[in-house]
């Protein structure tokens, strides 16, 4: 049974009416100011509009920056190259492809500035090729009209019944903390169960969503302190997938060995009760956290000298427990400040200063192929325009260079491009009805407002829903642009039809180009993500790519967030069951061992070389041969030798977790120094 489309809510009606009012205000001012293309101001309002005021403000800033840069470059290219049309269109297409390449590096809303700068150049430059002396005026007018639309959208959305981002931030952070506490409780109770991988993957994706909220939040005047608190919140929850994955593994091993004593069991029980409690106030929660730290400190003191395998597992587990206690309390404090909204304090007392750095995974090859494909498609379309002598063909080539970047980041752009083609054709039809059937009878601006009100307000309610953003935007922006309102009514059916056909064929050309050339689907991209991760881990093991564990964790979590939505496309391959969290644990432990080795003597550090070399060979074999290859038993022997050799707590914790990650089912190590100390205690004469 098909899901019914719900009737617009009151919030959606309010958003649409505000957006329509802003577009009419922009159109009126543009007409009154005598700007040559006032419809650009109207269309801009719908491009930047968003139900959340701060999102609208951020989009306006990015669009203004992209427009100014694009207009300036368009003027420069046109004045320099208009007499060499083929070279001119080649340079313009290369610019658009290069800016698309840059936009793919930044997956935050800031990428819109690059995209807009990329396709603003052909938008201004292509029509100006027939009159290059007018390009400066066109560029200036374009900037003025767009900035006018931006100002109208920002002012009305911020002043009239504004919907802030703080409520969304509070709800998102609250749900995230609840999910994390529920996951911690499940791990304490069951160890790392079958749902652990899904939970960790979902959390990695949620951390990426928080990054986008932080970008928008900076433009919310009422949320000056919330950006700081949300960033701190994100930094503390980001490592949770790695910490909990390791924590669950060690708890499972300790339970199997019957090594969880009464004190550790009590600490785990109290921790679980604390995070699952819903009725504790701020004071009670802080007092409970303090008692947990006291118990933790006592237990740490008891086991700090143990060097047997159970002792090493308990010591590593206690490190994770303290990390999780600090993280939970810090997130509770930060959530209270986020919930306070405008009353949030700037500085609060936090238990931990640990944070995960921001480090994004980039596949430069994929980005370059995407940018080059867009540039080549635009260039071929431009040659068809130039050599056909079709003056409206500028619109044909322009739509190719708009449609390509718009969907360039998608694994499969075809569905989006097909939808764009359909809605572009519908908007052209609607514009024709307005232009030749309705507008001839309109004699005043207010009459224009009345005839536009019903369709544009209706399309605005559709646009307010994320799943219908594309059709709503194409219908509003496409209709406004195709009608091409000016101060005086004029209609030329031949010119209108010519432009409508050109834009429709341009999108269809982009559809055909994508169908013929797009080969980097979700499965191929998932394979590349996995292989790039293995290569990076190999480089870290080899010592050729030394980074801090927090940096590597951030890069790996971002890589995981990109892999998760593509996992389904790997069904039937060895990648469908890939445990990227375990591989991420291995990489972070290798980075930690390299940090420790950097402060050792050369002879001491060389004792870790067999571990680094063995793990590097293993990751390299996964890249070249089979993702399911098991690590060599020689690595296990090298880790056990190191456990017996070194005494530093951080070194032992890293080695312990590395052993659990690589060899979860291996027998306990036989540590000679531990056995010798035990024999000495049992028989002092054995030491002589």
C-alpha positions as CSV (number, residue, x, y, z in Angstrom):
1,X,0.0,0.0,0.0
2,X,1.4,3.4,-1.0
3,X,2.2,5.9,1.7
4,X,-0.1,8.9,1.6
5,X,1.4,12.3,1.2
6,X,0.5,14.2,4.4
7,X,-1.2,17.6,4.1
8,X,1.1,20.5,4.8
9,X,1.5,21.4,8.5
10,X,1.1,24.9,10.0
11,X,4.8,25.3,10.2
12,X,5.2,24.4,6.5
13,X,2.5,26.9,5.5
14,X,4.2,29.6,7.5
15,X,7.5,28.9,5.9
16,X,6.0,28.9,2.4
17,X,4.1,32.2,3.0
18,X,7.2,33.9,4.4
19,X,9.3,32.7,1.5
20,X,6.7,33.9,-1.0
21,X,6.6,37.3,0.8
22,X,10.4,37.6,0.6
23,X,10.4,36.7,-3.1
24,X,7.7,39.3,-3.9
25,X,9.6,41.9,-1.9
26,X,12.8,41.1,-3.8
27,X,10.9,41.2,-7.1
28,X,9.3,44.6,-6.2
29,X,12.6,46.2,-5.2
30,X,14.4,44.9,-8.2
31,X,11.7,46.2,-10.5
32,X,11.6,49.6,-8.7
33,X,15.4,49.8,-8.9
34,X,15.4,49.1,-12.7
35,X,17.6,46.0,-12.5
36,X,17.7,44.2,-15.8
37,X,16.7,40.8,-14.6
38,X,14.6,41.2,-11.5
39,X,13.5,37.5,-11.7
40,X,16.9,36.5,-10.5
41,X,16.2,38.2,-7.2
42,X,12.9,36.3,-6.9
43,X,14.5,33.0,-7.8
44,X,17.4,33.5,-5.4
45,X,14.9,33.7,-2.4
46,X,13.7,30.2,-3.2
47,X,17.2,28.9,-3.7
48,X,18.4,30.0,-0.2
49,X,15.2,29.5,1.7
50,X,15.0,27.0,4.5
51,X,12.5,26.5,7.4
52,X,15.4,27.1,9.9
53,X,16.5,30.7,10.0
54,X,20.2,30.0,10.7
55,X,20.3,27.6,7.7
56,X,18.9,30.3,5.5
57,X,21.5,32.7,6.8
58,X,24.4,30.3,6.2
59,X,23.2,29.6,2.7
60,X,22.9,33.3,2.0
61,X,26.5,33.9,3.1
62,X,27.8,31.0,0.9
63,X,25.7,32.0,-2.1
64,X,26.8,35.7,-1.8
65,X,30.5,34.6,-1.7
66,X,30.0,32.2,-4.6
67,X,28.2,34.8,-6.7
68,X,30.8,37.5,-6.2
69,X,33.7,35.2,-7.1
70,X,31.8,33.6,-10.0
71,X,30.7,37.0,-11.5
72,X,34.3,38.4,-11.2
73,X,35.8,35.4,-13.0
74,X,33.1,35.4,-15.7
75,X,33.9,39.1,-16.5
76,X,37.6,38.3,-16.6
77,X,37.2,35.2,-18.9
78,X,34.8,36.9,-21.3
79,X,36.9,40.1,-21.8
80,X,40.1,38.0,-22.3
81,X,38.8,35.1,-24.5
82,X,35.5,36.1,-26.2
83,X,37.3,36.4,-29.5
84,X,38.4,32.7,-29.3
85,X,35.0,31.0,-28.6
86,X,36.4,27.4,-28.4
87,X,39.1,28.3,-26.0
88,X,36.6,30.5,-24.1
89,X,34.1,27.6,-23.5
90,X,37.0,25.2,-22.8
91,X,38.3,27.5,-20.0
92,X,34.8,28.1,-18.6
93,X,34.1,24.3,-18.5
94,X,37.4,23.6,-16.9
95,X,36.6,26.2,-14.2
96,X,33.3,24.6,-13.5
97,X,34.8,21.1,-13.3
98,X,37.6,22.4,-11.0
99,X,35.2,24.1,-8.7
100,X,33.1,21.0,-8.5
101,X,36.3,19.1,-7.6
102,X,37.0,21.6,-4.8
103,X,33.4,21.4,-3.6
104,X,33.7,17.6,-3.1
105,X,36.5,18.2,-0.6
106,X,34.1,20.0,1.7
107,X,31.0,17.9,2.5
108,X,29.7,20.7,4.8
109,X,27.2,23.3,3.6
110,X,30.2,25.5,2.8
111,X,30.7,23.4,-0.4
112,X,27.7,25.4,-1.9
113,X,30.0,28.4,-2.3
114,X,32.3,26.4,-4.6
115,X,29.4,24.9,-6.6
116,X,27.8,28.3,-7.1
117,X,31.1,29.9,-8.1
118,X,31.5,27.1,-10.6
119,X,28.3,27.4,-12.5
120,X,27.8,31.2,-12.1
121,X,30.7,31.7,-14.6
122,X,28.9,30.0,-17.5
123,X,25.6,31.5,-16.4
124,X,27.0,35.0,-17.0
125,X,29.7,34.3,-19.5
126,X,27.9,32.1,-22.1
127,X,25.1,34.6,-23.0
128,X,27.6,37.4,-23.0
129,X,29.7,35.8,-25.8
130,X,27.5,37.5,-28.4
131,X,28.0,40.9,-26.7
132,X,31.2,40.7,-24.7
133,X,31.2,44.5,-24.0
134,X,28.1,44.0,-21.9
135,X,29.5,41.3,-19.6
136,X,30.6,43.7,-16.9
137,X,27.2,45.2,-16.6
138,X,25.7,41.7,-16.6
139,X,28.0,40.5,-13.9
140,X,27.3,43.5,-11.7
141,X,23.6,43.2,-12.2
142,X,23.7,39.5,-11.4
143,X,25.5,40.2,-8.1
144,X,23.1,43.0,-7.2
145,X,20.0,40.9,-7.9
146,X,21.2,37.9,-6.1
147,X,22.4,39.8,-3.1
148,X,19.0,41.6,-3.0
149,X,17.2,38.2,-3.0
150,X,19.6,37.0,-0.3
151,X,18.9,40.0,1.9
152,X,15.2,39.7,1.6
153,X,15.2,36.0,2.4
154,X,17.5,36.5,5.4
155,X,15.6,39.5,6.8
156,X,12.1,38.1,6.5
157,X,13.1,34.6,7.7
158,X,14.9,36.0,10.7
159,X,12.3,38.7,11.7
160,X,8.9,37.1,10.9
161,X,8.2,34.1,13.2
162,X,11.8,32.8,13.0
163,X,12.5,29.1,13.6
164,X,15.9,28.7,15.2
165,X,18.2,25.8,15.0
166,X,18.6,25.5,18.8
167,X,15.5,23.1,19.1
168,X,16.9,20.8,16.5
169,X,20.3,20.9,18.1
170,X,18.9,20.1,21.6
171,X,16.8,17.2,20.3
172,X,19.6,15.8,18.2
173,X,22.1,15.9,21.1
174,X,19.6,14.5,23.6
175,X,18.7,11.6,21.4
176,X,22.4,10.9,20.7
177,X,23.3,10.8,24.4
178,X,20.3,8.5,25.1
179,X,21.4,6.1,22.4
180,X,25.0,6.1,23.6
181,X,23.9,5.4,27.2
182,X,21.6,2.6,26.0
183,X,24.5,1.1,24.0
184,X,26.9,1.3,26.9
185,X,24.4,-0.5,29.1
186,X,23.9,-3.2,26.5
187,X,27.7,-3.7,26.2
188,X,28.1,-4.0,30.0
189,X,25.4,-6.5,30.1
190,X,26.2,-8.6,27.0
191,X,29.7,-7.7,25.8
192,X,30.0,-6.8,22.2
193,X,26.8,-8.3,20.8
194,X,25.7,-8.7,17.2
195,X,24.2,-5.2,17.1
196,X,27.4,-3.5,18.2
197,X,28.7,-3.0,14.6
198,X,25.4,-1.4,13.5
199,X,25.3,0.9,16.5
200,X,28.9,2.0,16.0
201,X,28.3,2.7,12.3
202,X,25.1,4.7,13.0
203,X,27.0,6.8,15.6
204,X,29.8,7.5,13.1
205,X,27.1,8.8,10.7
206,X,25.5,10.9,13.4
207,X,28.8,12.6,14.2
208,X,29.0,13.7,10.6
209,X,25.5,15.2,10.9
210,X,26.6,17.2,13.9
211,X,29.4,18.8,11.9
212,X,26.8,20.2,9.5
213,X,24.7,21.5,12.4
214,X,27.8,23.3,13.8
215,X,28.4,25.0,10.5
216,X,24.8,26.3,10.4
217,X,24.7,27.2,14.1
218,X,27.4,29.8,13.7
219,X,24.9,31.9,11.8
220,X,22.2,31.8,14.5
221,X,22.6,35.0,16.6
222,X,20.7,33.5,19.5
223,X,23.1,30.5,19.7
224,X,26.4,32.2,20.1
225,X,27.5,29.8,22.9
226,X,25.8,26.7,21.6
227,X,28.3,26.3,18.8
228,X,31.1,26.0,21.3
229,X,29.1,23.5,23.4
230,X,27.9,21.4,20.5
231,X,31.5,21.2,19.1
232,X,32.7,20.0,22.6
233,X,29.8,17.5,22.7
234,X,30.7,16.1,19.3
235,X,34.4,15.8,20.2
236,X,33.5,13.7,23.3
237,X,31.1,11.3,21.6
238,X,33.1,10.8,18.4
239,X,35.6,8.2,19.9
240,X,32.7,6.2,21.5
241,X,32.5,3.6,18.7
242,X,36.2,2.7,19.1
243,X,36.1,2.8,22.9
244,X,33.0,0.7,23.3
245,X,34.1,-1.8,20.6
246,X,37.3,-2.4,22.6
247,X,35.5,-2.3,25.9
248,X,32.9,-4.9,24.8
249,X,35.7,-7.2,23.5
250,X,37.6,-7.2,26.7
251,X,34.5,-7.7,28.9
252,X,33.6,-10.7,26.8
253,X,37.1,-12.2,27.3
254,X,37.1,-11.5,31.0
255,X,33.6,-13.1,31.4
256,X,34.7,-16.2,29.4
257,X,37.8,-16.5,31.7
258,X,35.7,-15.9,34.9
259,X,38.1,-13.0,35.7
260,X,35.6,-10.3,36.7
261,X,35.9,-10.1,40.5
262,X,33.3,-8.6,42.9
263,X,34.9,-5.1,42.9
264,X,34.9,-4.8,39.1
265,X,31.3,-6.2,38.9
266,X,30.1,-3.7,41.4
267,X,31.7,-0.8,39.5
268,X,30.1,-2.0,36.2
269,X,26.7,-2.4,37.9
270,X,26.8,1.1,39.5
271,X,27.9,2.6,36.2
272,X,25.1,0.9,34.3
273,X,22.5,2.1,36.9
274,X,23.8,5.7,36.6
275,X,23.6,5.9,32.9
276,X,20.1,4.3,32.8
277,X,18.7,6.5,35.5
278,X,16.1,9.0,34.2
279,X,15.1,10.7,37.4
280,X,18.5,12.0,38.7
281,X,18.9,15.7,39.0
282,X,22.1,17.5,38.2
283,X,23.5,17.4,41.8
284,X,22.6,13.7,42.3
285,X,24.1,12.8,38.9
286,X,27.4,14.6,39.7
287,X,27.6,13.0,43.1
288,X,27.1,9.6,41.6
289,X,29.8,10.2,39.0
290,X,32.2,11.3,41.8
291,X,31.5,8.0,43.7
292,X,32.1,6.0,40.5
293,X,35.5,7.7,40.2
294,X,36.4,6.9,43.8
295,X,35.6,3.2,43.2
296,X,37.5,3.3,39.9
297,X,40.6,4.8,41.6
298,X,40.5,2.2,44.4
299,X,40.3,-0.7,41.9
300,X,43.0,0.8,39.7
301,X,45.3,1.0,42.6
302,X,44.7,-2.7,43.4
303,X,45.5,-3.9,39.9
304,X,48.1,-1.4,38.8
305,X,51.0,-3.8,39.5
306,X,49.4,-6.9,37.8
307,X,51.2,-8.2,34.7
308,X,49.3,-11.4,34.1
309,X,46.9,-11.5,31.2
310,X,43.7,-11.1,33.3
311,X,45.4,-8.2,35.0
312,X,46.3,-6.5,31.8
313,X,42.7,-7.0,30.5
314,X,41.3,-5.5,33.7
315,X,43.7,-2.5,33.6
316,X,42.7,-1.7,29.9
317,X,39.1,-2.1,30.8
318,X,39.4,0.3,33.7
319,X,40.9,2.9,31.3
320,X,37.9,2.6,29.1
321,X,35.5,2.8,32.0
322,X,37.0,6.1,33.2
323,X,36.9,7.4,29.6
324,X,33.2,6.6,29.4
325,X,32.4,8.0,32.9
326,X,34.1,11.3,31.9
327,X,32.4,11.4,28.5
328,X,28.9,10.7,30.0
329,X,29.2,13.4,32.7
330,X,30.7,15.9,30.2
331,X,27.9,15.3,27.7
332,X,25.3,15.7,30.5
333,X,26.8,19.1,31.4
334,X,27.0,20.2,27.8
335,X,23.4,19.0,27.1
336,X,22.2,21.1,30.0
337,X,23.9,24.2,28.5
338,X,22.5,23.4,25.0
339,X,19.0,23.1,26.5
340,X,19.4,26.5,28.1
341,X,19.4,28.1,24.7
342,X,20.2,31.8,24.9
343,X,20.9,31.5,28.6
344,X,23.8,29.0,28.0
345,X,27.0,29.9,29.8
346,X,30.2,30.2,27.8
347,X,32.5,28.3,30.1
348,X,31.5,25.1,32.1
349,X,33.6,22.7,34.1
350,X,34.3,19.5,32.1
351,X,36.1,16.4,33.3
352,X,38.0,15.5,30.2
353,X,40.0,17.6,27.7
354,X,40.2,14.6,25.3
355,X,39.0,15.4,21.8
356,X,39.0,13.9,18.4
357,X,40.4,16.1,15.7
358,X,38.6,16.9,12.5
359,X,40.1,14.9,9.6
360,X,38.1,14.0,6.6
361,X,38.6,11.1,4.3
362,X,39.1,12.3,0.7
363,X,39.3,10.1,-2.5
364,X,41.1,12.5,-4.8
365,X,40.8,10.1,-7.8
366,X,37.0,10.0,-7.6
367,X,36.8,13.8,-7.1
368,X,39.1,14.3,-10.1
369,X,37.1,11.9,-12.3
370,X,33.8,13.6,-11.3
371,X,35.2,17.1,-12.0
372,X,36.8,16.1,-15.3
373,X,33.6,14.4,-16.5
374,X,31.6,17.5,-15.8
375,X,34.1,19.7,-17.6
376,X,34.2,17.3,-20.6
377,X,30.4,17.0,-20.9
378,X,30.0,20.8,-20.7
379,X,32.7,21.3,-23.4
380,X,31.1,18.8,-25.8
381,X,27.7,20.5,-25.2
382,X,29.3,23.9,-25.8
383,X,30.9,22.7,-29.1
384,X,27.4,21.5,-30.2
385,X,26.1,25.0,-29.4
386,X,28.9,26.9,-31.1
387,X,29.0,24.9,-34.3
388,X,25.3,24.6,-34.7
389,X,24.9,28.4,-34.7
390,X,21.9,28.0,-32.3
391,X,21.9,31.1,-30.3
392,X,19.6,29.6,-27.6
393,X,22.2,26.8,-27.4
394,X,23.9,28.8,-24.7
395,X,21.1,27.7,-22.4
396,X,21.6,24.1,-23.5
397,X,25.3,24.1,-22.5
398,X,24.6,26.1,-19.4
399,X,22.1,23.5,-18.1
400,X,24.6,20.7,-18.7
401,X,27.1,22.6,-16.4
402,X,24.4,23.2,-13.8
403,X,22.9,19.7,-13.6
404,X,26.3,17.9,-13.5
405,X,27.7,19.7,-10.4
406,X,24.4,19.6,-8.6
407,X,24.4,15.8,-8.5
408,X,28.1,15.2,-8.8
409,X,28.6,14.0,-5.2
410,X,26.0,11.2,-5.6
411,X,26.9,7.6,-6.2
412,X,24.2,7.3,-8.8
413,X,23.2,10.7,-10.2
414,X,20.8,9.3,-12.8
415,X,17.6,9.3,-10.6
416,X,18.2,12.9,-9.5
417,X,19.0,14.0,-13.1
418,X,15.9,12.3,-14.5
419,X,13.7,13.9,-11.8
420,X,15.3,17.3,-12.6
421,X,14.5,16.8,-16.3
422,X,10.9,16.0,-15.6
423,X,10.3,18.9,-13.2
424,X,12.3,21.3,-15.5
425,X,9.9,20.4,-18.3
426,X,6.9,20.9,-16.0
427,X,8.2,24.3,-14.9
428,X,8.7,25.3,-18.5
429,X,5.1,24.3,-19.2
430,X,3.9,26.2,-16.2
431,X,5.9,29.3,-17.2
432,X,4.3,29.2,-20.6
433,X,0.8,29.1,-19.1
434,X,1.7,32.1,-17.0
435,X,3.5,34.0,-19.7
436,X,0.9,33.6,-22.5
437,X,-2.3,32.8,-20.7
438,X,-2.4,34.7,-17.4
439,X,0.1,37.6,-17.3
440,X,-1.4,39.5,-20.3
441,X,-4.4,40.2,-18.1
442,X,-2.4,41.5,-15.2
443,X,-1.9,45.2,-15.1
444,X,-0.4,45.9,-11.6
445,X,2.2,44.5,-9.3
446,X,-0.5,43.4,-6.8
447,X,-2.3,41.6,-9.5
448,X,1.0,39.8,-10.2
449,X,1.3,38.8,-6.5
450,X,-2.2,37.4,-6.6
451,X,-1.7,35.2,-9.6
452,X,1.7,34.0,-8.3
453,X,0.4,33.3,-4.7
454,X,-1.4,30.0,-5.2
455,X,1.2,28.0,-7.2
456,X,4.3,29.4,-5.5
457,X,2.9,29.0,-1.9
458,X,1.9,25.5,-2.8
459,X,5.4,24.7,-4.2
460,X,6.9,26.3,-1.1
461,X,5.2,23.8,1.2
462,X,6.5,21.0,-0.9
463,X,10.0,22.4,-0.8
464,X,10.0,22.6,3.0
465,X,10.1,18.8,3.2
466,X,13.6,17.3,2.6
467,X,12.4,14.5,0.5
468,X,10.7,16.9,-1.9
469,X,13.3,19.7,-1.8
470,X,14.4,19.0,-5.4
471,X,11.0,19.1,-7.1
472,X,9.9,22.1,-5.1
473,X,13.1,24.1,-5.9
474,X,13.1,23.2,-9.6
475,X,9.4,24.2,-9.9
476,X,9.8,27.5,-8.1
477,X,13.2,28.6,-9.4
478,X,12.6,27.2,-12.9
479,X,9.2,28.8,-13.3
480,X,10.5,32.2,-12.0
481,X,13.5,32.1,-14.3
482,X,11.7,31.0,-17.4
483,X,9.0,33.6,-17.1
484,X,11.8,36.1,-17.0
485,X,9.8,39.0,-15.7
486,X,10.9,42.6,-16.4
487,X,9.5,46.0,-15.8
488,X,7.3,45.8,-18.9
489,X,5.4,42.8,-20.2
490,X,6.7,41.3,-23.4
491,X,6.2,37.9,-24.9
492,X,7.8,36.2,-27.8
493,X,6.6,32.6,-28.2
494,X,9.4,31.6,-30.5
495,X,12.1,32.9,-28.1
496,X,10.3,31.3,-25.1
497,X,10.0,28.0,-26.8
498,X,13.6,28.1,-28.0
499,X,14.9,28.7,-24.4
500,X,12.6,26.1,-23.0
501,X,13.7,23.5,-25.5
502,X,17.3,24.4,-24.8
503,X,17.1,24.0,-21.1
504,X,15.2,20.7,-21.4
505,X,17.7,19.3,-23.9
506,X,20.5,20.4,-21.6
507,X,19.2,18.4,-18.7
508,X,18.5,15.4,-21.0
509,X,22.1,15.6,-22.3
510,X,23.3,15.4,-18.7
511,X,21.1,12.4,-18.1
512,X,22.5,10.6,-21.2
513,X,26.1,11.6,-20.3
514,X,25.7,10.2,-16.8
515,X,24.2,6.9,-18.2
516,X,27.0,6.4,-20.6
517,X,30.0,7.5,-18.5
518,X,29.2,7.0,-14.8
519,X,31.0,3.9,-13.6
520,X,31.9,4.8,-10.0
521,X,28.8,3.5,-8.3
522,X,28.3,2.7,-4.6
523,X,30.0,-0.7,-4.8
524,X,33.1,0.7,-6.5
525,X,33.3,3.6,-4.1
526,X,32.9,1.3,-1.1
527,X,35.8,-0.8,-2.4
528,X,38.0,2.3,-2.8
529,X,37.1,3.5,0.7
530,X,38.2,0.1,2.2
531,X,41.4,-0.1,0.1
532,X,42.4,3.5,1.0
533,X,41.9,2.7,4.6
534,X,44.1,-0.4,4.3
535,X,46.8,1.6,2.5
536,X,46.7,4.3,5.2
537,X,46.9,1.6,8.0
538,X,49.9,0.1,6.1
539,X,51.6,3.5,5.9
540,X,51.1,4.0,9.7
541,X,52.4,0.6,10.5
542,X,55.5,1.2,8.3
543,X,56.1,4.5,9.9
544,X,55.7,6.4,6.6
545,X,52.5,8.3,7.7
546,X,52.9,9.2,11.4
547,X,49.8,10.8,12.9
548,X,48.4,11.0,16.4
549,X,45.9,8.4,17.5
550,X,43.1,11.0,17.7
551,X,43.8,12.2,14.2
552,X,43.8,8.7,12.8
553,X,40.6,8.0,14.8
554,X,38.8,11.0,13.2
555,X,39.9,10.0,9.7
556,X,38.8,6.4,10.2
557,X,35.4,7.4,11.7
558,X,34.8,9.7,8.7
559,X,35.8,6.9,6.4
560,X,33.3,4.6,8.2
561,X,30.5,7.2,7.9
562,X,31.1,7.2,4.1
563,X,31.3,3.4,3.9
564,X,28.1,2.7,5.9
565,X,25.5,3.9,3.3
566,X,27.3,2.0,0.6
567,X,27.6,-1.3,2.5
568,X,24.4,-2.7,1.0
569,X,26.0,-2.3,-2.5
570,X,28.8,-4.7,-1.5
571,X,26.4,-7.6,-0.9
572,X,27.8,-10.9,-2.0
573,X,31.4,-9.7,-1.7
574,X,34.0,-10.0,1.1
575,X,33.3,-6.3,2.0
576,X,29.7,-7.0,3.0
577,X,31.0,-8.2,6.4
578,X,33.9,-5.9,6.8
579,X,34.5,-4.8,10.4
580,X,36.0,-1.4,9.9
581,X,35.8,-0.6,13.6
582,X,38.2,-3.4,14.4
583,X,40.6,-2.2,11.7
584,X,40.2,1.3,13.1
585,X,41.1,0.1,16.6
586,X,44.2,-1.6,15.1
587,X,45.3,1.6,13.3
588,X,44.8,3.8,16.4
589,X,46.9,1.4,18.6
590,X,49.6,1.3,16.0
591,X,49.7,5.1,16.1
592,X,49.8,5.1,19.9
593,X,52.7,2.6,19.8
594,X,54.6,4.8,17.3
595,X,54.1,7.7,19.7
596,X,55.6,5.7,22.6
597,X,58.4,4.5,20.4
598,X,59.4,8.0,19.5
599,X,60.4,8.7,23.1
600,X,62.3,5.4,23.6
601,X,65.9,4.6,22.9
602,X,66.6,3.2,19.4
603,X,67.3,-0.3,20.8
604,X,64.0,-0.3,22.7
605,X,62.0,1.0,19.8
606,X,63.4,-1.7,17.5
607,X,61.7,-4.3,19.7
608,X,58.4,-3.1,18.2
609,X,59.6,-3.4,14.6
610,X,58.4,-7.0,14.2
611,X,54.8,-5.9,15.2
612,X,54.9,-3.0,12.8
613,X,56.3,-5.0,9.9
614,X,53.9,-7.9,10.4
615,X,50.8,-5.7,10.6
616,X,52.0,-3.7,7.5
617,X,52.4,-7.0,5.5
618,X,48.9,-8.1,6.6
619,X,47.2,-4.8,5.6
620,X,49.1,-4.8,2.3
621,X,47.9,-8.3,1.6
622,X,44.3,-7.2,2.2
623,X,44.8,-4.4,-0.4
624,X,46.4,-6.7,-3.0
625,X,44.8,-10.1,-2.5
626,X,41.9,-10.8,-0.1
627,X,40.1,-8.7,2.4
628,X,39.5,-11.8,4.6
629,X,43.2,-12.7,5.0
630,X,44.0,-13.5,8.7
631,X,47.0,-11.9,10.4
632,X,50.2,-14.0,10.7
633,X,50.7,-15.9,14.0
634,X,54.2,-14.3,14.1
635,X,52.5,-11.0,14.9
636,X,50.9,-12.7,18.0
637,X,54.3,-13.9,19.2
638,X,55.8,-10.4,18.7
639,X,53.0,-8.8,20.7
640,X,53.4,-11.3,23.5
641,X,57.2,-10.6,23.6
642,X,56.5,-6.9,23.8
643,X,53.9,-7.4,26.6
644,X,56.6,-9.2,28.5
645,X,59.2,-6.6,27.8
646,X,57.6,-3.2,28.4
647,X,56.2,-1.7,31.6
648,X,54.6,1.7,30.7
649,X,50.8,1.6,31.2
650,X,50.0,3.3,27.9
651,X,52.2,0.9,26.0
652,X,50.7,-2.1,27.7
653,X,47.1,-0.8,27.1
654,X,47.9,-0.4,23.4
655,X,49.5,-3.8,23.1
656,X,46.7,-5.5,25.0
657,X,44.0,-4.0,22.7
658,X,46.1,-4.7,19.6
659,X,46.3,-8.4,20.6
660,X,42.5,-8.5,21.3
661,X,41.7,-6.8,18.0
662,X,44.0,-9.0,15.8
663,X,43.6,-12.3,17.7
664,X,40.3,-12.3,19.6
665,X,40.2,-16.1,20.0
666,X,43.9,-16.6,20.8
667,X,45.0,-18.4,24.0
668,X,46.3,-16.2,26.8
669,X,49.9,-15.2,26.5
670,X,52.6,-16.9,28.6
671,X,54.5,-13.9,30.1
672,X,57.8,-15.1,31.3
673,X,58.5,-12.2,33.6
674,X,55.1,-12.6,35.2
675,X,55.7,-16.3,35.7
676,X,59.1,-15.6,37.2
677,X,57.7,-13.2,39.7
678,X,54.9,-15.7,40.6
679,X,57.5,-18.4,41.2
680,X,59.6,-16.1,43.3
681,X,56.6,-15.3,45.5
682,X,55.9,-19.1,45.9
683,X,59.5,-20.2,46.3
684,X,62.0,-17.4,47.2
685,X,64.9,-19.9,46.8
686,X,64.0,-20.2,43.1
687,X,65.4,-16.7,42.5
688,X,68.9,-17.7,43.6
